[in-house]
Amino acid sequence: MSRLSIGGFVIKLSNLDKVFWPEKGYTKGELINYYTDIYPLIHDFLKDRPLSLKIYPDGINGSSFFQKNTPDYAPDWLTTHPIYSKHRMEYINWVTVNKIPDLVWVINRAAIELHCWFSTIKNPDKPDFAVFDLDPGSKSDFERVMETALLIKDILDELELNSFVKTSGKSGLHIYVPVKPVYNYKDIKKLLKNIAEMVIKIKPELATIEWRKKARQGKIYIDYRQNERGKTLPAPYSIRPTNMASISTPLRWQELQPGLKPEDFTLGNIKNRLDELGDIWSGILKINQELPRFIIK
């Protein structure tokens, strides 16, 4: 057990030498160092957003579990926020990472991934971004995911909506559309569903919105249903529990070229990318876009 003094708080750290990624040899200590270094880039995507923790006590090859409710032994200074769950008919005391000690405490819990809400505790029913989650499944490939993403971008461009793309960290892509936080989740899903249906109409052989995996016929699944209160996706720069320690990495649209692979971006090389390109998603949540009314009716 060691102690870290950071941000005016002292945090007890444990098992820093435990290997979380056996194939690469990355340890829990390296995981904490990564998130501490990357915090300035992910602060806006975590602040005031309920965080669903996925805990991997023994690394990526061990058992894991989701944790939404803050445990009783959490320190008093940890930023949390209780939200009533109609489904569970009780309050869930969510962690919200509003300062770097919050983040270090979360990662020391062995939370490899950071899954956060699309909206904040200040406006829980009105998200400030919408997301397409593109999933190739087992019968397609990343080239077709990129083709689908670029077609969605073309449609968004026609609608004069700025969009941003990142790897999911596994086999897919996430497309973020920053929006003015005045639309409810129902409106957001209408927008994304209508755009997805345009993609299918243009290239019916490429993509689908069919949620049943057996019925997708090898097409790219355009998932818009995740845009819902309480649902989460990995935040930008979240590490994923893959053998290579891949990272959900923001991209420039022009990087979607043949040969690109999600596993190109890992804990081992992300620093070089950031040194070269900097924070290419800086300030995107300040882009308060209004949605075209005709497409959410």
N, C-alpha and C positions, 0 to 999 in steps of 0.2 A: 504493500500500500504506500503510495506517495501522495504528496500534497502539492497542488498547483494554486498559486495566488494570481488571480486574473480578474480584471474589472472591479477590483475592490472586494472580491469574495475569495474564500479559500475552498477548493474542491478536492475531495479525496478521490484519487485515481487508483484503479485496480487493474492488475493483470496486463500491464502495458506491453509486456514481451510476448503475450499469447498470440500465436499465428492465426490470423483470421482467413488468409488466402494461402492455403498450403502450396498451390502450384507456383505462386510468385514469392511466397515468403513474407508477405506484408503483414504487419502486426497491428494490434489494437492501438498501440502508441502512434504508429504512422497514420492510422485512420483519424485519430484526434488531431494530430498535427495538420493533416490535410484540411479538415473542416475549419480549424482555427485560422489557417492561412486564407481560405476561400471565403470566409464570412463576409467581408465587405462586398463581395459580388452577389451574395445570395440574401443579404439582409432584407431587402425590400420584398423578396418572395416568401419570407418567413414571418416578418413582423406582424403581430396581431392575427396570425392565421393559425387556427387549431391544427395541431400536428398529430398524425397517427403514427405511432412508433412501431417499427418492426424490429424486434429484438433477436439478435443472433449471439447468444451467450458463448458458444463455442466456435464461432466463425461460420463461414458460408456452408460448410458441409455438415454442420450440426443442426439440431432442431431449432425452429424459429417460431415466433408468435407475435401477433399484433397486440398493441396495448394503447388504448385510447384514454382510459381513466388514469390520472396521475396517482402513483402509489402513495400510501400514507407516509412513507419514510422520506419523501422528497423534501428538500430543504425549504424553509419558509420563504427564502428570497426567490425561489423559482417562479417565473411568470406563468400563471395559469388562469384559466377562465372557465367557469361552469356554464354549460349550455344544456337546456332541458331536451331530452330525447323522447319524442312521442313514441318511437318504436319500443324503447326499453322502459318507458314510463318512469324515468328517473333522470337526475342530472348527471352529466359526464363532465368531470373536471379536466378539461383539455390543457395540455402544455402548449404554450405559445413562446417561440424563441424571439424575444425582444432585446436580448443583450448577449454578449459572447459567453458569459458564464452559463446562461441557459443552454446554449448550444453544446458547450463542453460537458455539462451534466448529462444531456441527452445522449451524446456519443459515448460517454463513459458507461452508459447503460447498455452498450453494444448495439445501438440503433444504427446499423449500417446505412439504411435508406432514410431519406427525409420525405415523407408523404404529407403534403399540406392541402388545405382547402383552397378553393378558387375565390372565396370571399373572406372578409375579415370579421373579427368579432364586433367591429363597429358598425358593420352593415352586412350581417350574415346572409341575408336573402338576396343580395345584389352583388354578384361577382364583378371583379374589375378586370377579368380576362376570360376569354372563352378558349377552349382547346379541342382540336381534333386529335384523336389518338389513332394512329394508323398501324394496324397489326397485320403482318403477312401470314400469320399462322404457319402451319407446317408444310403447306403445299405451294408456297410462293417464295419470292426472294426479295432482297432489299432493293434491287433495281426497279422492281414494280412498285415498291413503296415510294421510292423517289419520284417515279412517274406520276403516281397518284398525288403526291404532295405538290408537285409543280403545277398540276392541273387545278388543284384547289387554290393555289396562289394566283393563277391566272384569273380565276373567277373573283377572288377577293380584290385583285387589282382593278377589275372592271367595276367593282362596287366601291372603289376608292377606299378600301380598308387596308391599313398596314398590317402585315403579318410577319411572324418570326418563327423560325424552325429550329428544333433541337433533336438530337437523338434521344430515344427513350432510354438508352443505356443497355438495351437488349437487342431486339430484332426490328424495332419499329422507329417511327418518327412522331414527334408531337409538334403541332402547329398552334402557336399562341396568337390570339387576336385581342389586343388590349381594348377594353371598352369603358365607357363612362359608367360608373357604378350606379346606374338608375334603372337598369333592366333586371327583371327577375330571371330565375333559372329557366322558367318555361319559355320566355322570349328567346333566351340564348339558345336553347335546344331547337327551337323552331328555325332560327337562323342557320344553325349548323346542319340540321336535317335537310333544309331546302337546298343548301349548297351541295351537300353529299348527293342528293338526288339529281342535281345538275351534272355532277361528275359521272354518275351511273348512266344518265341519258346520253352523254357524250361518248363514253366508253364503257358500255355494259359488260364487256368481257374483262374489265380491269378491276372493278371495285364493287363492294356490296355494303349494305347496312344491316344485313341479316345477322342477328346476334347468335343464332344457333350455329356452332362450328361445323357440324355435319352438312349444313345446307349452304355453305359459302363457296363450294366448288373451286377451291384454290384461289379465290379472289382476295384482294386486299380489303380487310374489314375497316370501314370508316366508323369509328366509335365516337359518337357525339353524346351518348347517354351518360358518360361520366360527369357531364356538366350538371351537377345536382348538389344541393346543400348536403354537406356531410361526406360527399365523395372526395377522394384524393388522388393525386398523381405525384410521381417523384418530382421534386423541385429541380430547377436548373442546377447543374453541377452535383446532383445527388449521385453518390456511388451506388452501384448495383451489385448484388451478390453473385457475380459471375466469376469464372475461373481467372479471367484477366483483370478483374477489378475495373470493369468498364464504367464509364461516367456518362450521365445524361448531359450531353454537351451542346450548348448553343452553337449554331452554325451560321455562316453567311449563305444566302440562297444560292449563290453561284458555286458553292462547294458541292451541291448535289450533282455529281458527275459520275459516269460509269467507273466502277472500281472502288468507290467510297464504301466503307463498312462501319457499322456502329462500334465494332471492337477496335477501331483505329484510335479511340480516345479512352485512355486509361489513367489509373493512378500513377503509372510509371512515366507518362509523357505529357500530362495535362499542363504541368508548369511551363514546359517549353512553348506550348501553344499560347498560353496566357502572356508569356514574356513577349511573344511575337505579335499577337493581335490585340492584347488588352481585353477589356470587358466589352464585347460586341453587343451585349444586351443592356448596356447602361441606360437607365432612364425609361425603359419601354413601358413601365407601368404608369408613367406620367402622361402617356398618350391616351387621352380620354376621348375615344372615338364614339361618335353617335352612329347608331345602326340605321340602315335604310328601312323605313317603316313598311314599305311594300313587301319586304322579304320576311318579315316576322309576323305577318298577319295570318 
